[in-house]
Amino acid sequence: MKHLIDLETWPRREHFAFFSSFEEPFFGLTANVDCTAAQAAAKRLGGSFFLYYLYHALEAANEVEAFRYRIENGQVYRYDRIHASATLGRPDHTFAFSFIEQHDTLAGFIVAAEAEIAAVQASTGLRLSDATARPDVVHCSALPWVRFTGLSHARSFSHPDSCPKISFGQVFQERDTLQMPVSVNLHHGLGDGYHAGLFLAAFQRRLSL
């Protein structure tokens, strides 16, 4: 479900109007998270580390209201829950878009995600659809080959887009910990560095459970 934001009383109304006039209204930052405990937990469960951290990233994104705002036809809406539109790779090094519904449990999320992964493996092309183009998603991608320190995204400026974009990089060892770079891109009319920081703090907290 989504709820219309009253722009007349919304504290971000001037921020929204200002940044919405930009050709590129998105800003981005990159930070490392400690994934030592998370990788160990995924190993204990016998599952995919990617799906483990993707679930917790979505849970963290849902905690931060700014990540649930979307711009639709010039209006701002707040969604009750957001999901993942993740790029999933194939053995031939192509990828496809997906829609993975967020669930209340990690187990439920993994079942849905594994079904999407199987569908991608059995397909060709990008798999563009109404599901992958839903507004109530976070665009997610993983680059496990690169310990990136910054990241930019291909964007069509003529296509309206207000979905956050979260990318995950190569896990690397730093002293006694495992670290993973995370890139966060947000529409500046809907959120600021403070909100990106809230997400990263919530994500780190969940990875450390």
N, C-alpha and C positions, 0 to 999 in steps of 0.2 A: 504494500500500500504506500501511496505517496501523499504528501501534504503540501499545499501551496503556501509559500512564504509571503507574508504581507510586506512588500517592498517599502511601503510608506513608514512602517515602524521598525523595520529590520536594521539593527545597528551597522550592518555592512552595506547599506544601500549605496553610499557614495563610493566605497571600494569596488562594489559590483559594477556600477556605472562607469567608473574610471577605467578599470582593467578590461572590461568587456569591449571597449573601443579599440583595444590593441590588436594589431595583426597577430601577435603571438602573446596571448595572455597567460601562458603557462610559465611557472618557474620550477626549478629543480634543484635538488641537493642530493649528496651521496654521503652515507655514513656506514661504518662497520657495526655489526652486531655480533655478540658472543653467542655462538651456536654450539658450544661444547656439550651442554646438557641436552640440547634438542637432538643432536646427532646420535647421542647415546640412547636417548629415549626411542627414537625411530628404529634404531638397531635392535633394541630389546623387543619392540613390537613386531619386528620382522617385516616392516613395511618400507615404503619409499620415503627417503628424507625429503625429497621435493614436495610430495603431497603433505607430509607432516608440517613443514614450515609454511606451505601455501595456506593450509587450513588456519594456522595460527595468525598468519598475516591478515587473512580476511576477518578473523575475529577481532584483531586489533583495529583494522580499518572501520569495522562496524561500531567500535567503541567511540570513535571520534566523529562527532556530528558533521563536521566540515567535509568528511569523506563521503557522506551520504547526500550531499547537496548536488543537484543537477539543474542545468539550464535547459529549458524546453520552451521553444517559441517565445523567447524573451522573458520568460518567467522562471523563478527559482522554486524548485520543489525539494523537499526532504523525504527521502525514502526510509522506510522502517528497517529494511535489510538490503544489503548489497551482496553481489555474488562475484564470480571471477569469469572474465573472458581472457583465457590464457592462450599464449602461443605454445603449441605442442609439436615437437620435432618427430621426424621420421628417419629411418635408417639411410635414406637417400639424401639426407641433409636438407630436405625441404621442410616446411612447417605449415601448420594450418591453425586457424582460429578455433576456439572452442567456447562453450558455455558450461560452466561447472557451478551448480547450485550449492550455496552454502547450507550446511545442516547444523543441527544442534549438537551433534556428536562428531568426533573425528571419524569413527567407523562409518557413519552414514555418508560423510563427505567423501571418503576414500572409495566407497562403492560407486558413487556418482562420477567421480573423477576417473576411475578405471574404465568405466563404460565409455566416457568421452575419449580417453586415450586409445581404446580399442577401435572406436569409430574413426579416429584420425588415421590410425595405422592401416585401416582398410580402405582409405579414400585417397584421392589425389586433389591437388589444387588447394585453394585457401579455405574452402568450406564456409564462405560468406553466407550468412543467413540472418533472419530476423532475430534469432536467439543470440548469435554472436554480436549483433549490433544493438542489443538492449542497452538502454541508458543506465540501468541499475546494476552496473558492473564496475569492477576495477580492471583495467587492462594490465595483465601480468605477463612477465616473461622471465626466463632464466637463461643466464649465460655462464654455465658452470666451467667454461674454458678460460674465462678472463677475470683477473683480479682487478676490475676496473676502479678508477677513482673519479670518474665522471661519465655521464651518458646523456645522449640526446636522442630524440625520437623523430622519425619521419612523420610529418603531419600535413594534411591538406587544410590550408587556412580557410578555404571556402566552405569546408564541411564543418558544421557546428559540432563542437566536442567539448564536454566538460568533465569527462570521466578521469579520475586519478589514474596514474600509471606507476606501477611498482615493478622494478626489475631486481633480480637477485644474481649475484656474481659468484665467482669461484671461491670455495672455502679454502682458507689457508691457515697455517699454524703460526701463532704469535706467542712465544714463550710456552706456557702450559695451557693455552686456550686455542680453540678453533674460532676463527673470525670469518664473517661473510659480508661483502659489500652489498649495500641495499641502496638503490636509487629511487627517489620519490619525486614525482612531478604532479603539481596541482594547479588548477585554474586559480589565478591570483584574485579573481573576483569572489571566489568562494572560500579561500583559505590562505593562510600565511605560513611563514616558517614556524611559528608557534604550533600550528596544527600538525605540520609535518613532524615536529618534535614530539608532540603527543602520541602520534602514531608509532614512531620509532621506540618511544619509551614503553608503550603498551606491547609492541611486538617483542621487545627485549624481555619484558616481564614474563610473557607467555613462553618464550624460548627457554627461560631459566627455570620453569616449573619442574 
